[in-house]
């Protein structure tokens, strides 16, 4: 933890007091196994065993009150288990708390190893959204799953379908037992239809968004070119005009996640008013808040897709 303490102290000395309240973000990047000799040290070995590293866990601090964000630690691994990852996370939190940071919570993607690791903050291990803080038992340690990761998962799972890129899902509104069919192939047809047009419904729809490489599948901006309200309008307009199969169901499927993104991607209390979009208003305690009902239905839908 010496490197965490050393670099963490440098960061701490340069930021304002308001930036001391932070979340610890954890992400994973994949890399090609290799070994190199740099600065009189051998690089490429994994932290968790004697194998060459195939990925790296990146730990980043993100301020609650400002745009401050910085990487504090990178660990190369080959096949880390949840218990070892938990130990590592706990050590990093304690090291950063010792410097003076206030770690309010942890944010990860939905990877099962991350969830299992964080669940170890409870004894016995249990998945929760709030744990006892390892540095101060009177403080809570919150656990959040990065909502952006859901957008990428939906798009990637859709592309991975071996049945002609068809995603079958229960109807969002109406009959509970009705099944709808969302077709990714239709989106590619829309792209081909509009490729020579000056004015397009699929604004920003590109080959990279429709045929992403393994690396590009991790790009959120490319996923949001698919989950787009403009594309929904294009499907409804061009689908009927060109008699495209399942265009209505596909538009409904995209609209579900466009609505979810409107609700989840709110950073200011006035966004809904500026965008004239009720779904971009902050979620309230009201029992009649439609956004709560939408989130519950999306949660149920994702579990069934």
N, C-alpha and C positions, 0 to 999 in steps of 0.2 A: 504493500500500500504506500510505499515511499513516494512513488511517482504520482499517485493521486494526491498525496499531501503536498508535494512540492508544487505541482502545477495548480492545484486547488488554491493554495496560498497566493500564488501570483494573480489568479482571477479575482479572488476575494479582495485583494488590496486595490483593485482597479475599478470595482463597481460600487454603486451607491448602496446605502443601507436598505433601501426599498427592494433591491434585487436579491437580498439574502434569502427571501422566501421563494423556494424553488421546487419544481418537480424533477424527479430523476427519470429520464427517458432511456429505455433500453431497446436497441434494435440489433438486427443481425445482417451482416453482409457476407455473401459467398465469394470465395476467391479460389484461384487455381493453386494447388499445393506446390510449393517450391522452397528451396533453401538458398540463402544468400549470406555473404559475409560483409557486414557493414560496421564501421566504427569499432573494430576489434571484437565484434560480437556476431554470433550466428543467429540469423533471423529466419523464421519459417516454422520453427517448432511450435507445437500447440501447448497451451497452458495446462490442459487436463490430462495429457498422457504423452508418450514418446513419439507419437505419429506426427507427420507434417500437418499443419493447420489447413483446414478446408473452408473455414469461415471465421469471422471475427465478431465478437459481441462488443457493441459500441455503447458507452454510457455517456449521456449528455445531460446537462443542467438546463432547465428552461424556467425563466422567471415567471412568477404569477402576475406581476404588476407591470412588466415591460417586455420589450422585444429581445431582451438579453437571452442568448442561447450559446452554449459552448460545450465542446466535447471535453470530458475530464479523464476518460480512460478507455483504452481499447485492449481487448483480450483475445488473442488468437486461440481457436479451439478446433478440435476435430470431431469429437462426439461427447459433448458435455452432458452430464445427467442433471436432473432437477435439483438434487441435494447439493451438488457442488456449485451450481449456479446460485442457489439460495445463499450459501455461505459467502460467495463472492459479492452478491448484492448487499448483504448485511454489512460486510467489512467496508464496502465503499460508502454506505450510508453513515456508518459510525465515523469513518475518516473525515467525511465532509462536515459532519456535525461538530467534530472536534475543531475544525478550522473556524467554524462560525456560521456556516450555512444552516438554514432550517429546511429540512427535507419534508415537505408536506405530503408527498405521495409518490407513487411509482406509475409510470405509463409504459405499457408494452403493446405489441400486437397480440393476436389471438392464438399464437403458437402454444401448443399444449405444454411444452417444456417450461415456457415462461409462466403459465398459469400454475403449474405444479410447483415451480420454484417459489413463487410468491405465497402460495397456500401454506408453505412451511412457517410463515410468520405466526400461524396459529398452531396450537398444540392441543389435540392432534391436528395434522394438516387439513385445512378446509378452505375451499374457495369462498372469499368474502370481498366486499368492497371497502371494508375498513378493518384495520388490524391495530394491535398495540404497537406503539413506536419502539424500536429497539434501543433508542437513545434516551427515551423518557416514557415510562409506562403510563404516564398521565395524558400523553398526547396521542392523537390518532394518526395512523399512517394509511392514507387512502390508496386504493388500487383502481386504476382506470385502464380500459382497453381502448387503444387508438381507434376512433371511429372511422378515420380515413381508410384503415385496413379493410373494413367491410366492403367498401366500394371496389377495391382491387380484388378481393376474394370473389365477389359476385361476377365481375367481368372475367376473371381467370377461370372460374368454374364453368362459366358459360362457354368459353372458347374450348375448354378441355372436353366437352361433351363429344362422344364418339358416334352419336346418332344423327349426325347432320347438323350439329350445333343447335339442337332443340333443348330448351329448358322448360320442363313441365312444372307447373306450380298451381296451388289452389287459388281460386278466384278471390281477389282482395275484397271486393264489394259484391253483395248478392248471395247466391247460393253457396253454402259452405263446402259442399261436395263437388262443385263444378271445378273442372281442371282446365287451365289455359295453357297455350303453347307459345313460348317466346322463341323466335328464330334469329340467331345471330347472322345467318346467311342473308336475311333480308337487309340488314344494315350494310352489308357489302354490296348488295344490289343497288341500294340507294346511292352509295358512293359511285358506282359505275354509271348510273343514270345521270347523276349531276356532275360528272367529271368534266364535261365540256360546257357546262352552264356558267354564266357570269354571276347570276344571283342563285344562291343555294340555301336550302333549308338546313342541310348538314354543315353549318358553319364550323370550321375547325376540324371536321372529320377528315382524317388523313390515313394513309396506308399504315403508318406506324401505329395508329390507334386500333385499326382493324386487323392488322397482321403483326402484332408486337413480337419481338424476340423475347427470350427468357429474361434478359436484363431489363428490357423496356416494360415488361409486365409489372415491374416494381414501381413504375412511374405513375404517380397519382394523377398528374395533369392529363396523361393519355387516357386513363380510365374515365376521367370526367368529360372527355370528348364523346364518350359513348353514353354515359349517364347525363344526358343533356335534354332540356326542355325544347330546344330548337329541333332536335332530332325527333322528338315525339310529334311535333307539328308536321315535320317532313314525312314521317311514316303515315300519318292520317291523310295527308294530302296526296302523296305520290302512291301510297299503297292502293288506294281506291282507283286512282287514274291508271295505274299499270297492272291492276289486278294481282297484287302480290299476296302470296299465301301467308296467313297468320299475322298480317300487318296490324290488325286491331289489338290482338292479344300481346304482341310485342310492344306496341305503344303503351298499353296498360302496365306492362311489366316495368318498362323504363320510367314511367310516370310515378310508380310507387317509390322508386329509389331517388328520383328527382325531388319528390316531396320530402322524403326522409332527409336528404341532404340539405334542403332548405331549413329544416328544423335543427339539424345537428350543427350546421356550419354558421352559427351565429356568435359573433364576437362583441357586438355592441347592442345596447338596448334599443337603439333607434333604427336598426337595419330594416326591420319590417315596414316602418313608415317610409323610409327612403326608397325602398324597392316596391312599395305598395303591395306587399305580400304578407298576408296574415300568418302564414306558416313560418316566416322569418322573425316573428315577434318572440320575445323571451317566454319560456315556459313558466306558467304561473301555478299557484296552489289551488286554483279553482277546479272543482270536480268536473266542470263542463268544458275544460280546456281540450279542444279537439286534438291538439298536438299530442297529448298524452295517449289518447285512444289510437292515433296513427302509429306512434312508437310501439305500443303493445302489439298491434296487428303486424307491423313489420317484423318484430321480434319473433312472433309465431310463424310468419311466412319463412323467414330465414332458416328456422329450425327444420322446416319441412322440405325445403328446396334441395 
